[in-house]
Amino acid sequence: MVSKLEFGYESYQSEHERFSEIVYRLLLSNKAPVLERLQISFIRLGCGAVDVGMWIGIAYAHHVRELELNATSNNRETFRFPRSLYNCETLETLKLRAWVLVDVPSQACLKSLRTLHLHYVDYKDHSSFPNLLFGCPNLENLLLRHNQYYGQIFTIAVPSLRTLTIYDYNDEKDFVGYVINAPSLKYVNIHGFKALNCCLIENAPELVEANIDKSLR
């Protein structure tokens, strides 16, 4: 009946079961009517897309509210999550971290999502990021942490957004950065940004506070 679960690859080792099987078995045995929080940290080579797809399917069947997925890669290859990740009626918080390939070929459907964190992820193409945001009509808190040049403008057009935090450690001279169009935005926190002219606040009439720190913290 536990409603908050955390699985870490280093903490769940067994001679008889693979990590993915342990997670699968324990998720199936969980009887909580609502899964408040699920965090899974795994190594890419030890878990396939089918494994992660089953985890996500079970979590969504348990009406998960907060989902955090941390992928580690031994060969520096990114992990592509099943597209079902971006389609859930109950999910309120989604956090993706490291070696994750965000691949959203069409509009996502995350109607209840209020908080989205993307830490050092990669993007399949230039449409994946806007497709993800467009499918989050009630998004209020967005955190982006980037450290490479993606070759695209990140347009943040979210009418419901209230808090935006960006950490960007890219130092490419041709970096074109971010365009912010968020009429409900109240708080902006920007860190890093070695490149010039990398952030344009195009529309934020409700902005109350903006903190800009060029140090890389």
Buried (B, 14 or more C-beta within 10 A) or exposed (E): EEBEBEBEBEEBEEEEEBBBEBBBEBBEEBEBEEBBBBBBBBBBEEBEEEBBBBBBBBBBEBBBBBBBBBBBBEEEEBBBBBEEBBBBEBBBBBBBBBBBBBBBEEBBBBBBBBBBBBBBBBBBEBBBBBBBBBBBBBBBBBBBBBEEBBEBBBBBBBEBBBBBBBBBBBEEEEBBBBBBBBBBBBBBBBBBBBBEEBBBBEBBEEBEEBEEEEEEE
